[in-house]
Amino acid sequence: MANFNTKRPMEEDSSDSSEEEEEENDSQDEEMGEDEQLGENDREIQVDFEGQSPIAEDFHGIKSLMHQLFLKAHINLSGLTELIIQQNYIGSILQQCVDNDEPDSDDEENSLDEVFGITSVINLTHHKDVECIKEVKKYLLEKTQKKLSGLFDDPSNQIGLLFNERFINIPPQVSVPLLENLCKEIDEAKKSGKPFDFTHFILISKLHESTRKDPESRKKKVKGGATILWVNAEEEPISEMGEILGEYSVRGESDAAVSGTWDEDDEQFDPKRRIVLITAKQLPEVLIKIKEFLE
């Protein structure tokens, strides 16, 4: 699959970072701005990533990424992870490229095996009788105040739940080849008669919304002056093109709301999830918009 050469901020311990640390780092990175130089204690390293088909050994890495999306939701994440691995002809995990010319230490070997991201889709309609999918659908119905009821009840619909998860400090540009590859795999699966002929896609996006309504702030404004920080920047144009069916705070489920020690004048953020619906026909245009947005 595709290889990506990108810069990744250096961490003291990237293999066991918490949701709190990831969200805090994300807000800080956003606030620095593209033109500001790295601070004295910040370093960047050049890392090559590659997309690979998920295998059984990736179970714990994928499950961890599912947890950072769903947090404390009553969903069997092990079952969800198993489904992703079982359909390994669809979707990719993101791993560090292997350099066979250099001897690896144990730490480097563990890093190479680490799952840095997952891009995939599960057919909620086809797997409707699987227990973890029942839990996912119940969760989506609750969070959208049953706006998805009609969509789920119509047997002519084939609804895919998109997964676009990765570590916080990996740049959004890696999403383009991963999503392009996913679209190709969906087309190939359809041609071979597999249940991937979707009519709709659902995406659960992670974002942070400022608790301060400040019209003079330099950041982008939505909803009457509130600042939005996207965990995965490429999901902003998806949200703009799609239909927003629900948005809710997860402050009580996570240990942080881009946490930290706040001064009185600091801008504070509430961690949220946004449920977006797009049609399958929109997907090619969504990819074009993502490329334009990231450029």
N, C-alpha and C positions, 0 to 999 in steps of 0.2 A: 504494500500500500504506500501512500504518500509519505515523504520525509519532509520535516519542517526544521529549518534552521532559525533559531530565535534566541532572544536574550531572556534569561530568567533570573530574578533577583536572588542573591545568595541568602540562605537561611542557616541558622544554627542547627536546626533539626527539621528538615523538610518532610521526613518520612512519618512524623507523628504529630503534625500540626493540628490544632483544634479548630473548631468552627469559630470560636471567639477570636483567635489570632488571625484567621484568614479574613474575617469580615473587617477587623480593625485595619489590617494592612491594606485592604482594598480601598477603604475610604481615604486613607492617608495618601495612597498612590494617586487617586483621582484628584485630590485637593492640591497635590504638588503642581499639576499642569504639565503639559508636554514639553514646554520650553525651559522648565527649571532643571538645573543640574542636580545630579545625585548628591546627597549629603555626604559628609566626611565618613560616616560609618556605613554607608550603603555601597554595595558592590554588585556588579553584574557579571554573570558568566555566560559564555556562549554554549548553548545546549542544542543538540539535534534530537528531534522527536520523530517518531514514526507511528503510523496507524497500523494496528494488528487486529486480526480477528480474535474475539474473546475466547478464552479457553478456561478449563476448570481451575487452573492455578491462579486465575485472576479473580476468583470468587470474592475474597476478602476486600480486595481493592475496589471492586465494583460496588460491593455492598456498602462500603464506607462512603462512596460518592452518592449512593442512593440515600444514605442517612443525612448527608448535608443538605439534601433537597427536602426530604420529608420530615426530618427532625423527629418529634415525638408522636407523629401520626400513628394511628392504630392500623399499620400495614405490615404484613409479613415481608420484610425486605429480603430475607433469604430466598423466599419463593420467587420474588420479583427478579432477583439476581440470577437464579437458576433459569428462568425463562429467557433472559438476555443471552446467557451462555449457550443454551440449547439451540437457539436460532443463530448460530455463529456465522452464518452466511450473510447476515444483516448486521451492519453496525461495526464500529471500531473502538478499540481502547487506545489510549495514547500512552506510549512508553518511550523511554530514552533509547536512542540508537545504540547498538552494540558496536564497539570498535575492537575487532578481533586481533588487531596488531599490538594492542597494549594489554599487559597482564592486569587482571582485576583483583583488587582487595575484596574482602568479604563485604565491607560497607558499599563499595562500588557495585558489587554484584547484586546486593539487595536493592540498590537504587535503580539498576537496570530492569529489575523485575517489577518495580513499582508501577501501579496504574495511576497515571496522572490525569486521565480524563476518560469519559465514555460518551460516545455519540451513537444513539440507536433509536429504535422505535418498536413498540409492542402493540399488536392489534387487540384492542380492548373488546372488540366485537367477537372475534374468533375465539378468544380465551375467556369468554364471559362466565363460564362455569368453573374456572379456576379460582380457588379461594382468595388468593392475594389480589387478583384482578377485581373480584367482588368488593374487596376492601378499598381498592384504588377508586373504583367507580362511586362507592358510597362517600368517600372523602371528597371527590370532585363535585358531587351533587350537593354536599353540605356547604362547601366553600363557594359555590356559585348560586346558592339559594335555589337549587333545582332548575336552574336555567338550562342545564344539559339534559333534562328529562326527555324532552321531545326527540332530541338527537339520538339518545341511547335507545329509546323505545321503537324507533323506526328501523325495521329489519333490513331495509335497503342500504343503510349506512354502514360503512366500514371505517371505524374510528381508530386512529393511531395516536398513542401517547409518545411524544418525542422526548428523548433524553439528551440533554446538551450540557453535561456536567464536567467540570475540570477543576484543578487546583486554582486558587485565586490568582496567583502570580504568573500564570501563563498567559501571554498576550492573546487577544481575541482573533488575531489573524489566522491562528491555527484552525479556527472553526470552519473556514471556507473550504479547504480540501476535504475535511472530514464530512461536512454536510453534502458536498458535491459527490463524494464517494457513496454516502448513504443513499442519495437519490438514484445513482446508477444501480446500486444493489437492489433497491426496491423495484426498479424497472425490470431487472433480470429475474427477480423472484416472481413478478407478475407473469412474465412470459413463460415461465416454467410451471405455472399453475399454482404457485404457493399463495397463501392468504395475505397478500400485501397490496391488494387493489383498493387503496384507501379513497374515501370520499372527503374525509376531514382529518385534521391533525390538531391535537391539544398540546400546548406547551405551558409548563409551570415555570415562570421566570422568577429569579431572585433579585431583589432590589432593596435599596434603602431610601427612605423618604425623610427629608428634613422635618423636624418638629417645629422649625421656625418659618413663619411666613414673611419673608423679607423681600420685597419687590426690588430693592436696590442691589441685591447680591448679583455677582457676575455669572453665577452658574445658570444652567438652563432651567427654566421654570415650567411647571405644570400645575394644574389644579390650584389656581389662585395664588401662585407664588411659591409653592413648596418645591424644594430641590430634590431631584431624583438622581441617585447614583446606581447604575446598573452593575451587578456582579459580573455578568457576561455582556459586554458592550454590544455585541452583535444582535442581542435580543431586542434592543430598542426599536430598530426598524420593523421587526416582526410584530411587535406590539402596536406600532403605528398602522400597519397594514391590516392586522387581524381585528377580531372582535373581542374586546375585553369583557369576560364573563364574571370575573370575581377578583377582588384584591383584599388581602387580609394581613394583619400583623402577626408575626411569630415571635414577638418579644418574649412572651411567657414560655416559649418552647426552647429558645436558645439562651445561652449564658450571656450573650451580649447583643447590643443593638448598635453595632459598631461601637464597642464599649471602650472604656478608658476613664481616665480622670478628667472631668470636664470643668473648665473655668466657666464663669457666668456668661461670658460673651461667646463661648465656643458654639459652633453649630452642631446640634445633636441629631442623630438619625435613628429611625425606627426600622428594624428589619421586616421586610414584607415579602409576600409571594403574590404574583399576579398570574391568573389563568387566562390564556389567550387561545382563541379558536381561529384557525385558518382553513380554507378549503384546499383540497389536493391540487386543484387547478391553479391556486395562487403560489404554490411552492417554487416553481421556476422563477417567477417574478421576485419572490422573497429573496432568493439567492442573489439575484442581480442587485437588489436594494442593499443587501448586506455588504457586497463587494464595494459598491459606491460609498456606503457609509464609512467603511473602514479605510478607504483610500483618502 
